Amino acid sequence: MQIKVYNQSAEAVKDLELSDKAYGLKPNNELLHQAVVAQRANQRQVLAHTKDRSEVAGSGKKPWKQKGTGRARVGSRRSPIWIGGGVTFGPTKDRNFKLKINQKMKQKAMFMALSDKVLTGTMLVLDELKADSFKTKKFSTLLGAFETKILKNDRRDILVINETKDEKVYFSLRNLSGVKVINLENINLLDLLTHKNLLLTEQAVKILEQRIANS
């Protein structure tokens, strides 16, 4: 399997041989669903929290004596049945939404998403992605050239992956609408599935191939 490698002018410069083991996988909807659910669950933050009787403000002193007053017995002002008391069975920060998924399953799902990008022609490979200075306009022109000549999109929706963290590339691209830029260490299934097009460097493609070859 081959894919074209482009320069920053959106001109094809050579062909790159892709490994079928990495970029020729058939989709497995059950595995993809499981991996997506696990990633979303592990990213979930527990925000809602109600205070129980041990956390609310108030004295622990018994309001009145146990017997002889004619009133119901009460042990604390922080009782859930009192106004200002603790909450019974409310949501707490102790809830755990984490889901475990085998590392090999997670990796295979990611390469299924990459394989689909190759099959549908929405994965573009650059010979390199570098910037001499912080120039958003330069990268806007670069992406525009790819969209005009190759992708022909109605709306910009591109995930850019560089093999290493490059601040000039990151800060030049991050303000562009419809563009998300990450480095290879942060590649994940959700980003691959939620962005229509993928732009990555030739070196990133080779590193990903090596990753699945060593697994």
mmCIF file of the C-alpha atoms, coordinates in Angstrom:
data_MODEL
# 
_entry.id   MODEL 
# 
loop_
_atom_site.group_PDB 
_atom_site.id 
_atom_site.type_symbol 
_atom_site.label_atom_id 
_atom_site.label_alt_id 
_atom_site.label_comp_id 
_atom_site.label_asym_id 
_atom_site.label_entity_id 
_atom_site.label_seq_id 
_atom_site.pdbx_PDB_ins_code 
_atom_site.Cartn_x 
_atom_site.Cartn_y 
_atom_site.Cartn_z 
_atom_site.occupancy 
_atom_site.B_iso_or_equiv 
_atom_site.pdbx_formal_charge 
_atom_site.auth_seq_id 
_atom_site.auth_comp_id 
_atom_site.auth_asym_id 
_atom_site.auth_atom_id 
_atom_site.pdbx_PDB_model_num 
ATOM 1   C CA . MET A 1 1   ? 0.000   0.000  0.000  1.00 0.00 ? 1   MET A CA 1 
ATOM 2   C CA . GLN A 1 2   ? 1.363   3.411  -1.001 1.00 0.00 ? 2   GLN A CA 1 
ATOM 3   C CA . ILE A 1 3   ? 0.497   6.978  -0.109 1.00 0.00 ? 3   ILE A CA 1 
ATOM 4   C CA . LYS A 1 4   ? 1.768   10.230 -1.553 1.00 0.00 ? 4   LYS A CA 1 
ATOM 5   C CA . VAL A 1 5   ? 4.064   12.501 0.462  1.00 0.00 ? 5   VAL A CA 1 
ATOM 6   C CA . TYR A 1 6   ? 3.569   16.250 -0.030 1.00 0.00 ? 6   TYR A CA 1 
ATOM 7   C CA . ASN A 1 7   ? 5.706   19.280 0.633  1.00 0.00 ? 7   ASN A CA 1 
ATOM 8   C CA . GLN A 1 8   ? 4.391   22.440 2.296  1.00 0.00 ? 8   GLN A CA 1 
ATOM 9   C CA . SER A 1 9   ? 3.194   23.730 -1.078 1.00 0.00 ? 9   SER A CA 1 
ATOM 10  C CA . ALA A 1 10  ? 0.775   20.769 -1.390 1.00 0.00 ? 10  ALA A CA 1 
ATOM 11  C CA . GLU A 1 11  ? 2.879   19.256 -4.190 1.00 0.00 ? 11  GLU A CA 1 
ATOM 12  C CA . ALA A 1 12  ? 3.496   15.503 -4.295 1.00 0.00 ? 12  ALA A CA 1 
ATOM 13  C CA . VAL A 1 13  ? 7.223   14.788 -3.940 1.00 0.00 ? 13  VAL A CA 1 
ATOM 14  C CA . LYS A 1 14  ? 7.323   10.978 -3.599 1.00 0.00 ? 14  LYS A CA 1 
ATOM 15  C CA . ASP A 1 15  ? 5.399   7.841  -2.663 1.00 0.00 ? 15  ASP A CA 1 
ATOM 16  C CA . LEU A 1 16  ? 5.645   6.236  0.764  1.00 0.00 ? 16  LEU A CA 1 
ATOM 17  C CA . GLU A 1 17  ? 5.128   2.515  1.323  1.00 0.00 ? 17  GLU A CA 1 
ATOM 18  C CA . LEU A 1 18  ? 2.733   1.831  4.195  1.00 0.00 ? 18  LEU A CA 1 
ATOM 19  C CA . SER A 1 19  ? 2.639   -1.282 6.333  1.00 0.00 ? 19  SER A CA 1 
ATOM 20  C CA . ASP A 1 20  ? -0.589  -3.284 5.952  1.00 0.00 ? 20  ASP A CA 1 
ATOM 21  C CA . LYS A 1 21  ? -0.228  -4.329 9.586  1.00 0.00 ? 21  LYS A CA 1 
ATOM 22  C CA . ALA A 1 22  ? -0.562  -0.711 10.677 1.00 0.00 ? 22  ALA A CA 1 
ATOM 23  C CA . TYR A 1 23  ? -2.608  0.998  7.961  1.00 0.00 ? 23  TYR A CA 1 
ATOM 24  C CA . GLY A 1 24  ? -4.516  -1.847 6.335  1.00 0.00 ? 24  GLY A CA 1 
ATOM 25  C CA . LEU A 1 25  ? -6.726  -3.002 9.202  1.00 0.00 ? 25  LEU A CA 1 
ATOM 26  C CA . LYS A 1 26  ? -10.419 -3.727 8.750  1.00 0.00 ? 26  LYS A CA 1 
ATOM 27  C CA . PRO A 1 27  ? -12.747 -1.904 11.162 1.00 0.00 ? 27  PRO A CA 1 
ATOM 28  C CA . ASN A 1 28  ? -14.257 -3.716 14.118 1.00 0.00 ? 28  ASN A CA 1 
ATOM 29  C CA . ASN A 1 29  ? -17.215 -1.653 15.313 1.00 0.00 ? 29  ASN A CA 1 
ATOM 30  C CA . GLU A 1 30  ? -17.497 -3.434 18.665 1.00 0.00 ? 30  GLU A CA 1 
ATOM 31  C CA . LEU A 1 31  ? -13.831 -2.789 19.505 1.00 0.00 ? 31  LEU A CA 1 
ATOM 32  C CA . LEU A 1 32  ? -14.024 0.840  18.359 1.00 0.00 ? 32  LEU A CA 1 
ATOM 33  C CA . HIS A 1 33  ? -17.121 1.406  20.487 1.00 0.00 ? 33  HIS A CA 1 
ATOM 34  C CA . GLN A 1 34  ? -15.496 -0.155 23.546 1.00 0.00 ? 34  GLN A CA 1 
ATOM 35  C CA . ALA A 1 35  ? -12.347 1.958  23.138 1.00 0.00 ? 35  ALA A CA 1 
ATOM 36  C CA . VAL A 1 36  ? -14.332 5.190  22.663 1.00 0.00 ? 36  VAL A CA 1 
ATOM 37  C CA . VAL A 1 37  ? -16.521 4.533  25.714 1.00 0.00 ? 37  VAL A CA 1 
ATOM 38  C CA . ALA A 1 38  ? -13.452 3.771  27.838 1.00 0.00 ? 38  ALA A CA 1 
ATOM 39  C CA . GLN A 1 39  ? -11.592 6.911  26.745 1.00 0.00 ? 39  GLN A CA 1 
ATOM 40  C CA . ARG A 1 40  ? -14.607 9.144  27.381 1.00 0.00 ? 40  ARG A CA 1 
ATOM 41  C CA . ALA A 1 41  ? -15.223 7.568  30.775 1.00 0.00 ? 41  ALA A CA 1 
ATOM 42  C CA . ASN A 1 42  ? -11.578 8.004  31.801 1.00 0.00 ? 42  ASN A CA 1 
ATOM 43  C CA . GLN A 1 43  ? -11.693 11.670 30.801 1.00 0.00 ? 43  GLN A CA 1 
ATOM 44  C CA . ARG A 1 44  ? -14.860 12.307 32.796 1.00 0.00 ? 44  ARG A CA 1 
ATOM 45  C CA . GLN A 1 45  ? -14.517 14.677 35.738 1.00 0.00 ? 45  GLN A CA 1 
ATOM 46  C CA . VAL A 1 46  ? -16.612 14.302 38.885 1.00 0.00 ? 46  VAL A CA 1 
ATOM 47  C CA . LEU A 1 47  ? -18.080 17.748 39.530 1.00 0.00 ? 47  LEU A CA 1 
ATOM 48  C CA . ALA A 1 48  ? -21.338 17.262 41.460 1.00 0.00 ? 48  ALA A CA 1 
ATOM 49  C CA . HIS A 1 49  ? -20.778 16.835 45.181 1.00 0.00 ? 49  HIS A CA 1 
ATOM 50  C CA . THR A 1 50  ? -23.212 17.172 48.073 1.00 0.00 ? 50  THR A CA 1 
ATOM 51  C CA . LYS A 1 51  ? -22.112 17.357 51.712 1.00 0.00 ? 51  LYS A CA 1 
ATOM 52  C CA . ASP A 1 52  ? -23.185 14.657 54.102 1.00 0.00 ? 52  ASP A CA 1 
ATOM 53  C CA . ARG A 1 53  ? -23.737 15.217 57.836 1.00 0.00 ? 53  ARG A CA 1 
ATOM 54  C CA . SER A 1 54  ? -20.013 14.913 58.579 1.00 0.00 ? 54  SER A CA 1 
ATOM 55  C CA . GLU A 1 55  ? -19.127 17.743 56.167 1.00 0.00 ? 55  GLU A CA 1 
ATOM 56  C CA . VAL A 1 56  ? -21.775 20.437 56.757 1.00 0.00 ? 56  VAL A CA 1 
ATOM 57  C CA . ALA A 1 57  ? -21.112 23.293 59.138 1.00 0.00 ? 57  ALA A CA 1 
ATOM 58  C CA . GLY A 1 58  ? -22.777 23.144 62.542 1.00 0.00 ? 58  GLY A CA 1 
ATOM 59  C CA . SER A 1 59  ? -22.289 22.065 66.096 1.00 0.00 ? 59  SER A CA 1 
ATOM 60  C CA . GLY A 1 60  ? -22.180 18.423 67.035 1.00 0.00 ? 60  GLY A CA 1 
ATOM 61  C CA . LYS A 1 61  ? -23.814 19.230 70.311 1.00 0.00 ? 61  LYS A CA 1 
ATOM 62  C CA . LYS A 1 62  ? -27.146 17.599 71.129 1.00 0.00 ? 62  LYS A CA 1 
ATOM 63  C CA . PRO A 1 63  ? -29.830 20.362 70.672 1.00 0.00 ? 63  PRO A CA 1 
ATOM 64  C CA . TRP A 1 64  ? -31.777 19.338 73.779 1.00 0.00 ? 64  TRP A CA 1 
ATOM 65  C CA . LYS A 1 65  ? -31.811 16.550 76.273 1.00 0.00 ? 65  LYS A CA 1 
ATOM 66  C CA . GLN A 1 66  ? -33.079 13.133 75.271 1.00 0.00 ? 66  GLN A CA 1 
ATOM 67  C CA . LYS A 1 67  ? -36.124 12.949 77.553 1.00 0.00 ? 67  LYS A CA 1 
ATOM 68  C CA . GLY A 1 68  ? -38.539 15.195 79.389 1.00 0.00 ? 68  GLY A CA 1 
ATOM 69  C CA . THR A 1 69  ? -39.110 17.972 76.839 1.00 0.00 ? 69  THR A CA 1 
ATOM 70  C CA . GLY A 1 70  ? -42.031 16.435 74.960 1.00 0.00 ? 70  GLY A CA 1 
ATOM 71  C CA . ARG A 1 71  ? -40.224 16.846 71.686 1.00 0.00 ? 71  ARG A CA 1 
ATOM 72  C CA . ALA A 1 72  ? -38.733 14.206 69.410 1.00 0.00 ? 72  ALA A CA 1 
ATOM 73  C CA . ARG A 1 73  ? -35.267 13.051 70.239 1.00 0.00 ? 73  ARG A CA 1 
ATOM 74  C CA . VAL A 1 74  ? -32.492 14.687 68.174 1.00 0.00 ? 74  VAL A CA 1 
ATOM 75  C CA . GLY A 1 75  ? -28.814 13.865 68.167 1.00 0.00 ? 75  GLY A CA 1 
ATOM 76  C CA . SER A 1 76  ? -27.352 16.649 65.977 1.00 0.00 ? 76  SER A CA 1 
ATOM 77  C CA . ARG A 1 77  ? -28.243 19.820 64.128 1.00 0.00 ? 77  ARG A CA 1 
ATOM 78  C CA . ARG A 1 78  ? -26.471 18.348 61.116 1.00 0.00 ? 78  ARG A CA 1 
ATOM 79  C CA . SER A 1 79  ? -29.051 15.613 60.695 1.00 0.00 ? 79  SER A CA 1 
ATOM 80  C CA . PRO A 1 80  ? -30.369 15.271 57.101 1.00 0.00 ? 80  PRO A CA 1 
ATOM 81  C CA . ILE A 1 81  ? -33.942 15.878 58.281 1.00 0.00 ? 81  ILE A CA 1 
ATOM 82  C CA . TRP A 1 82  ? -33.019 19.350 59.557 1.00 0.00 ? 82  TRP A CA 1 
ATOM 83  C CA . ILE A 1 83  ? -32.750 22.482 57.373 1.00 0.00 ? 83  ILE A CA 1 
ATOM 84  C CA . GLY A 1 84  ? -29.063 23.093 56.804 1.00 0.00 ? 84  GLY A CA 1 
ATOM 85  C CA . GLY A 1 85  ? -28.211 19.505 57.592 1.00 0.00 ? 85  GLY A CA 1 
ATOM 86  C CA . GLY A 1 86  ? -26.384 16.988 55.444 1.00 0.00 ? 86  GLY A CA 1 
ATOM 87  C CA . VAL A 1 87  ? -27.758 15.464 52.243 1.00 0.00 ? 87  VAL A CA 1 
ATOM 88  C CA . THR A 1 88  ? -28.712 11.802 52.112 1.00 0.00 ? 88  THR A CA 1 
ATOM 89  C CA . PHE A 1 89  ? -27.797 9.746  49.042 1.00 0.00 ? 89  PHE A CA 1 
ATOM 90  C CA . GLY A 1 90  ? -26.639 12.801 47.062 1.00 0.00 ? 90  GLY A CA 1 
ATOM 91  C CA . PRO A 1 91  ? -23.912 12.682 44.379 1.00 0.00 ? 91  PRO A CA 1 
ATOM 92  C CA . THR A 1 92  ? -20.389 12.776 45.817 1.00 0.00 ? 92  THR A CA 1 
ATOM 93  C CA . LYS A 1 93  ? -16.864 13.243 44.486 1.00 0.00 ? 93  LYS A CA 1 
ATOM 94  C CA . ASP A 1 94  ? -16.071 9.665  45.493 1.00 0.00 ? 94  ASP A CA 1 
ATOM 95  C CA . ARG A 1 95  ? -17.796 8.276  42.385 1.00 0.00 ? 95  ARG A CA 1 
ATOM 96  C CA . ASN A 1 96  ? -15.453 6.471  40.008 1.00 0.00 ? 96  ASN A CA 1 
ATOM 97  C CA . PHE A 1 97  ? -16.234 6.310  36.281 1.00 0.00 ? 97  PHE A CA 1 
ATOM 98  C CA . LYS A 1 98  ? -12.917 4.776  35.213 1.00 0.00 ? 98  LYS A CA 1 
ATOM 99  C CA . LEU A 1 99  ? -12.999 1.894  32.733 1.00 0.00 ? 99  LEU A CA 1 
ATOM 100 C CA . LYS A 1 100 ? -10.127 -0.438 31.953 1.00 0.00 ? 100 LYS A CA 1 
ATOM 101 C CA . ILE A 1 101 ? -9.231  -1.539 28.445 1.00 0.00 ? 101 ILE A CA 1 
ATOM 102 C CA . ASN A 1 102 ? -6.371  -3.737 27.315 1.00 0.00 ? 102 ASN A CA 1 
ATOM 103 C CA . GLN A 1 103 ? -3.468  -1.729 25.867 1.00 0.00 ? 103 GLN A CA 1 
ATOM 104 C CA . LYS A 1 104 ? -3.330  -3.867 22.713 1.00 0.00 ? 104 LYS A CA 1 
ATOM 105 C CA . MET A 1 105 ? -7.070  -3.410 22.144 1.00 0.00 ? 105 MET A CA 1 
ATOM 106 C CA . LYS A 1 106 ? -6.714  0.346  22.584 1.00 0.00 ? 106 LYS A CA 1 
ATOM 107 C CA . GLN A 1 107 ? -3.807  0.465  20.114 1.00 0.00 ? 107 GLN A CA 1 
ATOM 108 C CA . LYS A 1 108 ? -5.589  -1.718 17.557 1.00 0.00 ? 108 LYS A CA 1 
ATOM 109 C CA . ALA A 1 109 ? -8.658  0.528  17.661 1.00 0.00 ? 109 ALA A CA 1 
ATOM 110 C CA . MET A 1 110 ? -6.461  3.570  17.003 1.00 0.00 ? 110 MET A CA 1 
ATOM 111 C CA . PHE A 1 111 ? -4.820  1.933  13.981 1.00 0.00 ? 111 PHE A CA 1 
ATOM 112 C CA . MET A 1 112 ? -8.259  0.950  12.665 1.00 0.00 ? 112 MET A CA 1 
ATOM 113 C CA . ALA A 1 113 ? -9.130  4.646  12.665 1.00 0.00 ? 113 ALA A CA 1 
ATOM 114 C CA . LEU A 1 114 ? -5.855  5.444  10.878 1.00 0.00 ? 114 LEU A CA 1 
ATOM 115 C CA . SER A 1 115 ? -6.526  2.701  8.320  1.00 0.00 ? 115 SER A CA 1 
ATOM 116 C CA . ASP A 1 116 ? -9.936  4.213  7.595  1.00 0.00 ? 116 ASP A CA 1 
ATOM 117 C CA . LYS A 1 117 ? -8.309  7.619  6.984  1.00 0.00 ? 117 LYS A CA 1 
ATOM 118 C CA . VAL A 1 118 ? -5.953  6.026  4.453  1.00 0.00 ? 118 VAL A CA 1 
ATOM 119 C CA . LEU A 1 119 ? -8.782  4.134  2.745  1.00 0.00 ? 119 LEU A CA 1 
ATOM 120 C CA . THR A 1 120 ? -10.994 7.219  2.414  1.00 0.00 ? 120 THR A CA 1 
ATOM 121 C CA . GLY A 1 121 ? -8.135  9.468  1.267  1.00 0.00 ? 121 GLY A CA 1 
ATOM 122 C CA . THR A 1 122 ? -8.471  11.836 4.222  1.00 0.00 ? 122 THR A CA 1 
ATOM 123 C CA . MET A 1 123 ? -4.951  11.228 5.574  1.00 0.00 ? 123 MET A CA 1 
ATOM 124 C CA . LEU A 1 124 ? -2.283  13.527 4.164  1.00 0.00 ? 124 LEU A CA 1 
ATOM 125 C CA . VAL A 1 125 ? 1.444   13.019 4.735  1.00 0.00 ? 125 VAL A CA 1 
ATOM 126 C CA . LEU A 1 126 ? 3.881   15.943 4.808  1.00 0.00 ? 126 LEU A CA 1 
ATOM 127 C CA . ASP A 1 127 ? 7.620   15.526 4.275  1.00 0.00 ? 127 ASP A CA 1 
ATOM 128 C CA . GLU A 1 128 ? 8.133   17.829 7.279  1.00 0.00 ? 128 GLU A CA 1 
ATOM 129 C CA . LEU A 1 129 ? 6.226   20.330 9.378  1.00 0.00 ? 129 LEU A CA 1 
ATOM 130 C CA . LYS A 1 130 ? 8.441   23.146 10.612 1.00 0.00 ? 130 LYS A CA 1 
ATOM 131 C CA . ALA A 1 131 ? 8.180   26.860 11.214 1.00 0.00 ? 131 ALA A CA 1 
ATOM 132 C CA . ASP A 1 132 ? 10.925  29.475 11.342 1.00 0.00 ? 132 ASP A CA 1 
ATOM 133 C CA . SER A 1 133 ? 8.714   31.888 13.269 1.00 0.00 ? 133 SER A CA 1 
ATOM 134 C CA . PHE A 1 134 ? 5.234   32.249 14.762 1.00 0.00 ? 134 PHE A CA 1 
ATOM 135 C CA . LYS A 1 135 ? 3.212   32.790 11.564 1.00 0.00 ? 135 LYS A CA 1 
ATOM 136 C CA . THR A 1 136 ? -0.443  31.794 11.628 1.00 0.00 ? 136 THR A CA 1 
ATOM 137 C CA . LYS A 1 137 ? -1.013  33.251 8.167  1.00 0.00 ? 137 LYS A CA 1 
ATOM 138 C CA . LYS A 1 138 ? 1.634   30.964 6.665  1.00 0.00 ? 138 LYS A CA 1 
ATOM 139 C CA . PHE A 1 139 ? -0.051  27.821 7.971  1.00 0.00 ? 139 PHE A CA 1 
ATOM 140 C CA . SER A 1 140 ? -3.488  29.069 6.997  1.00 0.00 ? 140 SER A CA 1 
ATOM 141 C CA . THR A 1 141 ? -2.205  29.367 3.431  1.00 0.00 ? 141 THR A CA 1 
ATOM 142 C CA . LEU A 1 142 ? -0.626  25.890 3.674  1.00 0.00 ? 142 LEU A CA 1 
ATOM 143 C CA . LEU A 1 143 ? -3.866  24.261 4.810  1.00 0.00 ? 143 LEU A CA 1 
ATOM 144 C CA . GLY A 1 144 ? -5.830  26.222 2.239  1.00 0.00 ? 144 GLY A CA 1 
ATOM 145 C CA . ALA A 1 145 ? -3.623  24.806 -0.523 1.00 0.00 ? 145 ALA A CA 1 
ATOM 146 C CA . PHE A 1 146 ? -4.322  21.234 0.619  1.00 0.00 ? 146 PHE A CA 1 
ATOM 147 C CA . GLU A 1 147 ? -8.042  21.898 0.857  1.00 0.00 ? 147 GLU A CA 1 
ATOM 148 C CA . THR A 1 148 ? -8.192  23.429 -2.606 1.00 0.00 ? 148 THR A CA 1 
ATOM 149 C CA . LYS A 1 149 ? -6.027  20.895 -4.436 1.00 0.00 ? 149 LYS A CA 1 
ATOM 150 C CA . ILE A 1 150 ? -6.716  17.634 -2.595 1.00 0.00 ? 150 ILE A CA 1 
ATOM 151 C CA . LEU A 1 151 ? -9.363  17.583 0.126  1.00 0.00 ? 151 LEU A CA 1 
ATOM 152 C CA . LYS A 1 152 ? -11.953 19.927 -1.435 1.00 0.00 ? 152 LYS A CA 1 
ATOM 153 C CA . ASN A 1 153 ? -13.836 20.354 1.850  1.00 0.00 ? 153 ASN A CA 1 
ATOM 154 C CA . ASP A 1 154 ? -16.847 22.546 2.462  1.00 0.00 ? 154 ASP A CA 1 
ATOM 155 C CA . ARG A 1 155 ? -15.690 23.161 6.028  1.00 0.00 ? 155 ARG A CA 1 
ATOM 156 C CA . ARG A 1 156 ? -12.228 22.985 7.583  1.00 0.00 ? 156 ARG A CA 1 
ATOM 157 C CA . ASP A 1 157 ? -11.867 20.082 10.004 1.00 0.00 ? 157 ASP A CA 1 
ATOM 158 C CA . ILE A 1 158 ? -8.243  18.969 10.304 1.00 0.00 ? 158 ILE A CA 1 
ATOM 159 C CA . LEU A 1 159 ? -6.212  17.180 12.967 1.00 0.00 ? 159 LEU A CA 1 
ATOM 160 C CA . VAL A 1 160 ? -2.499  18.000 12.629 1.00 0.00 ? 160 VAL A CA 1 
ATOM 161 C CA . ILE A 1 161 ? 0.026   15.605 14.177 1.00 0.00 ? 161 ILE A CA 1 
ATOM 162 C CA . ASN A 1 162 ? 3.720   16.452 14.411 1.00 0.00 ? 162 ASN A CA 1 
ATOM 163 C CA . GLU A 1 163 ? 6.304   13.861 15.461 1.00 0.00 ? 163 GLU A CA 1 
ATOM 164 C CA . THR A 1 164 ? 7.702   16.146 18.167 1.00 0.00 ? 164 THR A CA 1 
ATOM 165 C CA . LYS A 1 165 ? 6.482   19.093 20.190 1.00 0.00 ? 165 LYS A CA 1 
ATOM 166 C CA . ASP A 1 166 ? 7.205   22.272 18.222 1.00 0.00 ? 166 ASP A CA 1 
ATOM 167 C CA . GLU A 1 167 ? 6.013   25.479 19.897 1.00 0.00 ? 167 GLU A CA 1 
ATOM 168 C CA . LYS A 1 168 ? 6.232   27.547 16.698 1.00 0.00 ? 168 LYS A CA 1 
ATOM 169 C CA . VAL A 1 169 ? 4.020   25.076 14.832 1.00 0.00 ? 169 VAL A CA 1 
ATOM 170 C CA . TYR A 1 170 ? 1.626   24.706 17.769 1.00 0.00 ? 170 TYR A CA 1 
ATOM 171 C CA . PHE A 1 171 ? 1.120   28.413 18.422 1.00 0.00 ? 171 PHE A CA 1 
ATOM 172 C CA . SER A 1 172 ? 0.885   29.169 14.699 1.00 0.00 ? 172 SER A CA 1 
ATOM 173 C CA . LEU A 1 173 ? -1.903  26.625 14.183 1.00 0.00 ? 173 LEU A CA 1 
ATOM 174 C CA . ARG A 1 174 ? -3.919  26.724 17.385 1.00 0.00 ? 174 ARG A CA 1 
ATOM 175 C CA . ASN A 1 175 ? -5.839  29.918 16.552 1.00 0.00 ? 175 ASN A CA 1 
ATOM 176 C CA . LEU A 1 176 ? -7.070  28.614 13.209 1.00 0.00 ? 176 LEU A CA 1 
ATOM 177 C CA . SER A 1 177 ? -10.735 27.647 13.194 1.00 0.00 ? 177 SER A CA 1 
ATOM 178 C CA . GLY A 1 178 ? -11.391 23.953 12.536 1.00 0.00 ? 178 GLY A CA 1 
ATOM 179 C CA . VAL A 1 179 ? -7.794  22.926 13.293 1.00 0.00 ? 179 VAL A CA 1 
ATOM 180 C CA . LYS A 1 180 ? -6.408  20.968 16.234 1.00 0.00 ? 180 LYS A CA 1 
ATOM 181 C CA . VAL A 1 181 ? -2.672  20.335 16.561 1.00 0.00 ? 181 VAL A CA 1 
ATOM 182 C CA . ILE A 1 182 ? -1.083  17.686 18.777 1.00 0.00 ? 182 ILE A CA 1 
ATOM 183 C CA . ASN A 1 183 ? 2.260   15.923 18.915 1.00 0.00 ? 183 ASN A CA 1 
ATOM 184 C CA . LEU A 1 184 ? 2.641   12.176 18.421 1.00 0.00 ? 184 LEU A CA 1 
ATOM 185 C CA . GLU A 1 185 ? 2.760   11.438 22.165 1.00 0.00 ? 185 GLU A CA 1 
ATOM 186 C CA . ASN A 1 186 ? -0.828  12.690 22.511 1.00 0.00 ? 186 ASN A CA 1 
ATOM 187 C CA . ILE A 1 187 ? -2.398  10.800 19.606 1.00 0.00 ? 187 ILE A CA 1 
ATOM 188 C CA . ASN A 1 188 ? -5.698  9.219  20.642 1.00 0.00 ? 188 ASN A CA 1 
ATOM 189 C CA . LEU A 1 189 ? -8.744  7.524  19.157 1.00 0.00 ? 189 LEU A CA 1 
ATOM 190 C CA . LEU A 1 190 ? -11.304 10.256 19.896 1.00 0.00 ? 190 LEU A CA 1 
ATOM 191 C CA . ASP A 1 191 ? -9.324  12.942 18.059 1.00 0.00 ? 191 ASP A CA 1 
ATOM 192 C CA . LEU A 1 192 ? -8.897  10.647 15.055 1.00 0.00 ? 192 LEU A CA 1 
ATOM 193 C CA . LEU A 1 193 ? -12.613 9.875  14.896 1.00 0.00 ? 193 LEU A CA 1 
ATOM 194 C CA . THR A 1 194 ? -13.955 13.376 15.543 1.00 0.00 ? 194 THR A CA 1 
ATOM 195 C CA . HIS A 1 195 ? -11.834 15.116 12.881 1.00 0.00 ? 195 HIS A CA 1 
ATOM 196 C CA . LYS A 1 196 ? -12.624 14.455 9.242  1.00 0.00 ? 196 LYS A CA 1 
ATOM 197 C CA . ASN A 1 197 ? -9.101  14.992 7.894  1.00 0.00 ? 197 ASN A CA 1 
ATOM 198 C CA . LEU A 1 198 ? -5.676  14.063 9.228  1.00 0.00 ? 198 LEU A CA 1 
ATOM 199 C CA . LEU A 1 199 ? -2.387  15.786 8.412  1.00 0.00 ? 199 LEU A CA 1 
ATOM 200 C CA . LEU A 1 200 ? 0.806   14.247 9.773  1.00 0.00 ? 200 LEU A CA 1 
ATOM 201 C CA . THR A 1 201 ? 4.482   14.100 8.958  1.00 0.00 ? 201 THR A CA 1 
ATOM 202 C CA . GLU A 1 202 ? 6.321   11.292 7.210  1.00 0.00 ? 202 GLU A CA 1 
ATOM 203 C CA . GLN A 1 203 ? 8.396   10.717 10.324 1.00 0.00 ? 203 GLN A CA 1 
ATOM 204 C CA . ALA A 1 204 ? 5.226   10.355 12.428 1.00 0.00 ? 204 ALA A CA 1 
ATOM 205 C CA . VAL A 1 205 ? 3.933   7.692  10.022 1.00 0.00 ? 205 VAL A CA 1 
ATOM 206 C CA . LYS A 1 206 ? 7.165   5.703  10.395 1.00 0.00 ? 206 LYS A CA 1 
ATOM 207 C CA . ILE A 1 207 ? 7.171   6.006  14.198 1.00 0.00 ? 207 ILE A CA 1 
ATOM 208 C CA . LEU A 1 208 ? 3.589   4.705  14.350 1.00 0.00 ? 208 LEU A CA 1 
ATOM 209 C CA . GLU A 1 209 ? 4.530   1.758  12.119 1.00 0.00 ? 209 GLU A CA 1 
ATOM 210 C CA . GLN A 1 210 ? 7.435   0.948  14.437 1.00 0.00 ? 210 GLN A CA 1 
ATOM 211 C CA . ARG A 1 211 ? 5.132   1.154  17.441 1.00 0.00 ? 211 ARG A CA 1 
ATOM 212 C CA . ILE A 1 212 ? 2.771   -1.527 16.148 1.00 0.00 ? 212 ILE A CA 1 
ATOM 213 C CA . ALA A 1 213 ? 5.690   -3.644 14.881 1.00 0.00 ? 213 ALA A CA 1 
ATOM 214 C CA . ASN A 1 214 ? 7.125   -3.781 18.414 1.00 0.00 ? 214 ASN A CA 1 
ATOM 215 C CA . SER A 1 215 ? 3.804   -4.626 20.070 1.00 0.00 ? 215 SER A CA 1 
# 
